[in-house]
Amino acid sequence: MNNEVWFRPLVWMDYRLAVLFTVIIPLVLLIWAFVQKAEGMQRLLTIYWRVSSLLAITIYLMIAQYPVSFISGFLARILIPISLWFWVDLNDEIEYYPNGPLKLTFTSWRWATTFYCILGSLAFIPFLGCGFSGNLSNNPNCRVWLEAPLLFKEFFHPRTNPGFLGILAMISLVIYVLYLSYFVLVKLGKQGRSATQQ
């Protein structure tokens, strides 16, 4: 039974923190940056949303109980901090942005999200074995991670077949991997660590 899993409250806390740090706050910051015409922050947040879409894909993979969801979730926690600090030109632009509530909030969020993802990825390492499990439902330590995604499905997709959502998620994952591969193998060599260089 899932009740035997002692760390369930920590898993649910992790999901709550994920919603706060990876969805709510960056969405507010993106709107705020557009209103304030803070172009560097807008660009960085746009890049962030592209990268962090892997978290959304992971949720739908977990709804379908695909083991690969544990690998994609782990990689998302690694890619997000990289996306927040990788771009030299955006880092400089944000550093020289006038001090104020937006810059303070943005900088605080960037550091907090970085620490959250690093600590989360370290804590998630023991569960990477779930990514190679034949049947997640047989392992309570793996199954506990599926509870929040399944609750999400009940709220937002109550009549949709989990298998159908899983197929859409797998297609999205393939597109994500192809785009990431193209960026690393082709675009990165041309533009380096500049987000604005064409």
ABEGO torsion letter per residue (X at the ends): XAAABAAAAAAAAAAAAAAAAAAAAAAAAAAAAAAAGBAAAAAAAAAAAAAAAAAAAAAAAAAAGBAAAAAAAAAAAAAAAAAAAABAAAAAAAAABBBEAAAAAAAAAAAAAAAAAAAAAAAAAAAAAAAABABAAABAAAAAAAAAAAAAAAAABAABBAAAAAAAAAAAAAAAAAAAAAAAAAAAAAAEABAABX
